[in-house]
């Protein structure tokens, strides 16, 4: 990677320190501003990243035009970057479904709260695109692909730089659900800067990805809010491991071209180092994706849904039971239980109890402590009639939970 005029002032370990400072700012200051100011707090947070990046360059006397290199680029570079990032986005979406399916606790993280904060305020489209698309494309690129990556320019192995920056970008988003997704994106954007030394090109790609995803989310939120779905709860309540598994085959099939996009992007961005065997590897990965998609789809077809229902109610008495969700088990076996509660404060305590018709309790457990509460468990059930209750805990009087219940035979 091209080195800076005063590169000797920067050491790789300083990149780790700067990254730690950036995450600390996001966690302690940025999060507070977003909690208090909402979308405006997000803009302030992004501006903070830019200030940190510029201050870092000034402190170590690195020319701004070198730390934040902006150059003209060719059509080949542009399409190379687009193919690379497009393939990365596809793999990133697949990773979200896999993580949500295998690690249900990741569905309870800050992503849902952030989604409701961003799209539940009813902010205008232009301001939302400024806050979610343009500001991150400028400010996050300045701190990540500008100031932080500058410390690693002396590393001779480019793939090491790309790997470090990818991991940094994944950790930077503070999300277990999207860690792999954002790490892939960070690696793709960093590869562009490593090979082309042009932060403008990575910023354009960053903006494009954010703009397309946030535009879709904004229009969906407008439709849902207009239909009376408070806080998008009906949409978010579908985020269950079972839903992730059901959607995974479709995303695998839609992403079959992603390996070839990535290889094509690498070829256009760095033709000198390109090897034709990469296309063979891409074909192998595509074949694995196709076979996996068929296998998962076949498994999903064999899954028997016992219960799938939504309900909403007002709590008049705390430490009480909801109306029961009644269901019948015809065959003895293993069953997956997924229950989601929305529209309640994060600190509210709820639990699930499943009992047989004779009152014998077969399963109980607490929901996660967040505004998006989930309960997932795999249990063995015998044939017979059952009832599932939501137990409204201490301090829940007056709340109006929206509940989604799904039970599948595995």
Secondary structure, DSSP 8 states (H G I E B T S, - for coil): ----TTGGG--HHHHHHHHHHHHHIIIIIIHHHHHHHTHHHHHHHHHHHHHHHHHHHHHTT--HHHHT------HHHHHHHHHHHHHHHHHHHHHHHHHHHH-GGGGGSHHHHHHHHHHSS---HHHHHIIIIIHHHHHHHIIIIIIIHHTTTT-S-HHHHHHHHHHHHHHHTT-TTTHHHHHHHHHHHHHHHHHH--HHHHHHHHHHHHHHHHHHHHHHHHHHHHTT-GGGHHHHTT-SHHHHHHHHHHHHHHTTTHHHHHHHHHHHH-GGG--THHHHHHHHHHHHHHHHHHHHHHHHHT-EEEEEEEEE---SSSSEE---EEEEE-S-EEEEEEEEEESS-TT--EEEEEEETTS-EEEEEE--SSSSEEEEEEEEE-SEEEEEEEEE-TT-TT---EEEEEEEE-
